[in-house]
Amino acid sequence: MKSIDSNIRLAEGSRVKSVSKAGTNRVGVTTSKVVAQLRRRILEGEYSYEERLPAERNLAEEFNVSRGTIRSVLQILEQQHLVTRQVGSGTYVAHRETTNQQEISSITSPIEMVEVRIAIEPQLVRLAIANASSRDLEELRDALRQCEACDGDSDKFARADTAFHMALAHCSKNKLMYWLYERISEVRRHSQWRSMKSKLLTPERMNYYNSQHHALYEAIASRDTAAAVKIIKGHLYGVQDDLLETD
């Protein structure tokens, strides 16, 4: 009997070790898979340079993993110089494409950029209202909070504002529209825009833009197309007037 009991204990011990080892491998494979998917999204431009990634909790829900796994994933991506993490702000894409888009950015004026935004963003809003999921709207709301938490810092606001409009583009669920808005965001990051930013983004204007962002979010969340289109048009024509006044 003692020999049989010993054999049983040995078998159980072996099984526990096997399960533990398999569990460790499973976690490693899961982390690698999430790293690979986020890396692909960054390299293919789904998440563009300086864009804020979704919050950890949203990524954890999307990939059906723990937030601890997501933190490990982001640490790996940071080691690969694909993202940079800012305490209290979020994780931002550090990878930058080197393509002809930089050439067009250098010859496109801020006014021309806003003219293009006026042409496409009303349709972007319509698509967002038609297609955005509750998770998409939560990400848009998170981006809005970032805009509202800038405390008059024009650099932070510029990044948060870009992230808000990129989140809006993501809500459209139209890959080509999202790609187009990435190109617009590239122009917004060019030195021509940066040099004007300190003059354009006064505390008063940032507060006013945030009030428009908030109203736009509320209209989209309530699926009010007419109100949302009116708000985005008013916002963009106002930005155009502000640029002309600042120039």
NORJO-V754787 format. One record per backbone hydrogen bond with DSSP energy under -1.0 kcal/mol. CO is the residue of the C=O (numbers start at 1). NH is the residue of the N-H. If there is no record, write none. Layout:
BEGIN
co=CO nh=NH
co=CO nh=NH
END
This chain:
BEGIN
co=1 nh=5
co=2 nh=6
co=3 nh=7
co=4 nh=8
co=5 nh=9
co=6 nh=10
co=7 nh=11
co=8 nh=12
co=9 nh=13
co=10 nh=14
co=11 nh=15
co=12 nh=16
co=13 nh=17
co=14 nh=18
co=15 nh=19
co=16 nh=20
co=17 nh=21
co=18 nh=22
co=19 nh=23
co=20 nh=24
co=21 nh=25
co=22 nh=26
co=23 nh=27
co=24 nh=28
co=25 nh=29
co=26 nh=30
co=27 nh=31
co=28 nh=32
co=29 nh=33
co=30 nh=34
co=31 nh=35
co=32 nh=36
co=33 nh=37
co=34 nh=38
co=35 nh=39
co=36 nh=40
co=37 nh=41
co=38 nh=42
co=39 nh=43
co=40 nh=44
co=41 nh=46
co=41 nh=47
co=42 nh=45
co=48 nh=51
co=51 nh=93
co=55 nh=59
co=56 nh=60
co=57 nh=61
co=58 nh=62
co=59 nh=63
co=60 nh=65
co=66 nh=70
co=67 nh=71
co=68 nh=72
co=69 nh=73
co=70 nh=74
co=71 nh=75
co=72 nh=76
co=73 nh=77
co=74 nh=78
co=75 nh=79
co=76 nh=80
co=77 nh=82
co=78 nh=81
co=82 nh=94
co=82 nh=95
co=84 nh=92
co=86 nh=89
co=86 nh=90
co=90 nh=86
co=91 nh=53
co=92 nh=84
co=93 nh=50
co=99 nh=102
co=100 nh=104
co=101 nh=105
co=102 nh=106
co=109 nh=113
co=110 nh=114
co=111 nh=115
co=112 nh=116
co=113 nh=117
co=114 nh=118
co=115 nh=119
co=116 nh=120
co=117 nh=121
co=120 nh=124
co=121 nh=125
co=122 nh=126
co=123 nh=127
co=124 nh=128
co=125 nh=129
co=126 nh=130
co=127 nh=131
co=128 nh=132
co=133 nh=137
co=134 nh=138
co=135 nh=139
co=136 nh=140
co=137 nh=141
co=138 nh=142
co=139 nh=143
co=140 nh=144
co=141 nh=145
co=142 nh=146
co=143 nh=147
co=144 nh=148
co=147 nh=150
co=150 nh=153
co=153 nh=157
co=154 nh=158
co=155 nh=159
co=156 nh=160
co=157 nh=161
co=158 nh=162
co=159 nh=163
co=160 nh=164
co=161 nh=165
co=162 nh=166
co=163 nh=167
co=164 nh=168
co=165 nh=169
co=166 nh=170
co=167 nh=171
co=170 nh=173
co=174 nh=178
co=175 nh=179
co=176 nh=180
co=177 nh=181
co=178 nh=182
co=179 nh=183
co=180 nh=184
co=181 nh=185
co=182 nh=186
co=183 nh=187
co=184 nh=188
co=185 nh=189
co=187 nh=190
co=190 nh=194
co=191 nh=195
co=193 nh=197
co=196 nh=200
co=197 nh=201
co=200 nh=202
co=202 nh=206
co=203 nh=207
co=204 nh=208
co=205 nh=209
co=206 nh=210
co=207 nh=211
co=208 nh=212
co=209 nh=213
co=210 nh=214
co=211 nh=215
co=212 nh=216
co=213 nh=217
co=214 nh=218
co=215 nh=219
co=216 nh=220
co=217 nh=221
co=218 nh=222
co=219 nh=224
co=220 nh=223
co=223 nh=225
co=224 nh=228
co=225 nh=229
co=226 nh=230
co=227 nh=231
co=228 nh=232
co=229 nh=233
co=230 nh=234
co=231 nh=235
co=232 nh=236
co=233 nh=237
co=234 nh=238
co=235 nh=239
co=236 nh=240
co=237 nh=241
co=238 nh=242
co=239 nh=243
co=240 nh=244
co=241 nh=245
co=242 nh=246
co=243 nh=247
END
